[in-house]
Amino acid sequence: MIDYSERIPNNVNLAEDKVLQRALERWQPGFRDWWSGTGPADSSELLVYLRTAISVDRDGWANFGYVKMPDYRWGIFLVPRDEHRQVNFGDHKGDAAWQEVPGEYRSPLRRIIVTQGDTEPASVEQQRLLGMTAPSLYDLRNLFQVNVEEGRHLWAMVYLLHRYFGRDGREEAEGLLERRSGDADKPRILTAFNEETRHWLAFFMFTFFTDRDGKFQLASLAESGFDPLARTCRFMLTEEAHHMFVGESGVARVVQRTCDEMQKRGLEDPAAGREFGIIDLATIQKFLNFHYSVTLDLYGSDVSSNAATYYTSGLKGRYEETKLSDDHKLSGADYPVAEVENGRIVTKQIPALNALNARLRDDYIGEIQAGVDRWNRIPEKFGMKFRLTLPHIGFHRKIGNFAGHHITPDGQVISEAEFAARAGEWLPTRADHDYVESLMGRVIEPGKFANWIAPPVRGVNNQPIEFEYVRFN
């Protein structure tokens, strides 16, 4: 159970380690200042129907009720320890899982935790102004739920830094509060987390594509031989599921509304419909292309010695490592990786240890494709020919084997000049952003929704759609 009588709610017996408790209590005011300064704008007095973890049990970890977000009880929650857990992969396979940081892996483990931790406040900063243009109270509540949980995920990583990395960890925890998304001098570590989230279509795409990357990264870390990190990430995954739901259902509702209006107006052209205040299907495809390609870059280089080292060291596993049937050491195994050679895209077999980033990305793509297939049931239901598609993995890439090359969405290698001339066909233009932004207007009457998005199928926690999810008085 989680002790909510503590200043910092936790299930790690924080009160028994007074030095650690005091250190985290000294960090807490900085966190609150960060939230006040860069968290959701003009939200501190709102009563929001939020869920709060009350235990780490699968069936009983969330409790719903009205909370002012500055009063949300952020804390430190790990799934229970398995006394018999072992390292399940790499050179240490079969060893007892580590309860303390192995000295030889101190630096790479800290790097992993800091990089993961840096993404959490970054997304809150990116979404700071979205509440001012929420298409409904239902959506406003979901945005705020994502925000507070990203804040708790920051706490999760900060606990590990303070508990296991001494002065270095404390300094890194301060750095997590000092960097800012998009800041020219102190940007967030990963490029995707310095992009603007200017409107709700971008938010839905971000939570579908980029939060799903978060799921795969957390799932890989949940396999770690460093048991406190694994236990932390396993609990974080329960919260991440909601973020992905917000994205997938949000885009589906946009597609639904567009198809409704197209059928009503007798429209067949996927680029038609703006005169009726909807987001045309062609524009939705452009945003899909952008967010998908930017997210693929988060997986890093296709061929990576760092990823191989993390694996052999037992620090970061593959997605669902323990469900795989190989030797969990990848001895002599190969994996197919695509690259550009002499102006053509070719696939080569490389040592599987060096292709771990590519494999994790491919696992991610499989799940993303399933989500896009679910979106496509909507135009199919309306009898429309249009289908959303994932562009080629080489399209619009800045990192990895396709960086520096210019690939069309259907996988053709073209010149830089041709790509530049046609980029507006494939990626959102300034005019596309301006149009979508022009649709954004706050809707706060219970049960009402902006014209460009359909209502959800059901409400939150079995509440009706017209429930007052956010109270302004």
C-alpha positions, 0 to 999 in steps of 0.5 A: 500500500501507499502511505499518503500520510507522508509528505512524500507519498511512497511505498519504499519505507522512505521514513526509515532513511532520514537522510534520503527523506530530507534530500527529497524533501529539499528537492520537492519545493523545486519541483513544485516551483517547476510545476507552477512555472511550466505546468498547465497554464491557469489551472491551479484553482481548477477541480479536476476529476483525477485518478490517484494511485492508492496501491500498486496492485493491478486491480486496485491502484487507482482512486478517482476524485476531484483534486486541485492539481497543485495538491496532487499527491505525487510520490514514489511507487515501485511494484513489490520486490521478487526475492528470487528475481534474476538477471535474465539476459546478457553476461550476468544471466542467472545472477541474482538481480542487483539491489544496489548499483554495480560499480562498473555500471554506475555511469551508464545506469545514471545516463539511462535514468537521466535520459528517461527522467528528462522526457517526463517534465519535457512533455508537461512543458510541451503541453503547457498551453493546451488546456486553454484550447481544450475541445471538451471537459472530457479532453481537458481532464485527460490532458491534466491526467497525463500531465500529473502522471508525467510529473509522478514519473519524474519523481520515480526517476529522481528517487532512483538518482537520490537513492542510488547515485549520491551527490552525482544523482542529486546534481542530476535531479536538479538538472532535470528541473533546470532544462526546458523543452525548446530552450536555446541554452538548456534544451531537453536531451532528446530532440522530439521533446523540444518540438512544439505541441501547438494544438490538440491534433499534435497532442493526440499524435504525440501521445499515440506515437511518442508515449508509445515509444515511452512504453517500449523504452520502459518495458525494456528497462523493466527487464533491467538487472538493476531491480529498483529500476525494473520495479519502478518502470513496471509501475510506470507502465500501468500509467503509460497505458492511459496516455496511449489511450488518449492519443489513439482514441483522440485521433480516432475521434478526429477521423470519425468527425471528419468522415461524418461530415464528408458523408453528410456533404458528399465529399470524396477528396481526402483533402476536402472539408476545411470549409466545414471546420473539420480536419481533412484526412490528407492533413491528418496523414501529414501529421501522422507522417511527421510524428511517426518519423520524429518518434522513430529517431528516438530509438537512436542509431540502427547499429549501436555499440552502446545498446549492445553494451547495455544488453550484455551488461544486463542494464536494458533488455529487449521488449518482453525479454523473458517471453523470447525463446533464444539464449538471451545472450544473442551469441552468433545471432543476426538481425536484418537492418535496412540502409541506403547503398548506391542510391537504393534501400537494401537490407543487410544482416548484422550481429543481433547485439548491435541491432538492438535499437533496430529490433526495439523500433521494429517491435514498436512499428508492429504495435503502431501499425495495429493502431493505424489499422484500427483507425482505418476501420472508420473510413472503411465503415463509411465506404471510403477508399482512403486509408491512413498509412505509415510512411517508410522507416527512412522517411524524414529521418535525422538519426540512424542509417537514413540520416542524410538521405531523402526518402519518400513515404513510399520508400523511394530515394530522391534528391535533396532538391526534389524532397524539398520541393515536395515536402509540403505534400508529405509533412505539415506546412505552416499553413496546415498548422495555422488552419488546425490552430484556427479550429482550436477554441476552448469548450467547457460546457459539460457534454459539448465538444468542438466541431472538429472532434467527435465525442468519445464512446464512453466517459471516464470511470463509467461516468457519463460523457456529459459529466463535469470532469473539470470544475471551474468554480 
